[in-house]
Amino acid sequence: MIFTLFFVLLLNLKRNIFIGDFGSLFLGSFIGLILIYNYNNQLLVTNYPVENIFIILMVPGIDMLRVFAQRILKKNPFTPERIHLHYLLLDIPLKSKNVLIIFLFLSLIPFSINFFTDISQLKIILGFSSFYILLILFVNKTKN
């Protein structure tokens, strides 16, 4: 599956195919559901903490919660806005390929720390959440 997704990503970057909104939402949902399904059926390593799944999906999840909270505070959560992190990075301006690379690193860093070190999952989640908040503040300051 990883090889297939990498191949689709390369074709999408070369503009040979177009994934679009539906494709990206479908892929994200599919990957999340596969992770949860494997966890529930114990196909992953035994004694696999559920926090590991959260760490893998943390970047889009935290971004979604932040945007949802900001929209609720503005009294209309259904108003479209360009306040997701990828839009903020594109508005700096960064090229879309650079934004993709930044998002890959933002997703791989907490996963790698969790996989290769003995740091507790709670410390990784709290530390990376703090880093995400600082990143949002920095990008908003740079944008303005």
ABEGO torsion letter per residue (X at the ends): XAAAAAAAAAAAAAGABBAEAAAAAAAAAAAAAAAAAAAAAGABBBGBBAAAAAAAAAAAAAAAAAAAAAAAAAGBAABBBBABAAAAAAAOBBBAAAAAAAAAAAAAAAAAAAAABABBAAAAAAAAAAAAAAAAAAAAAAAX
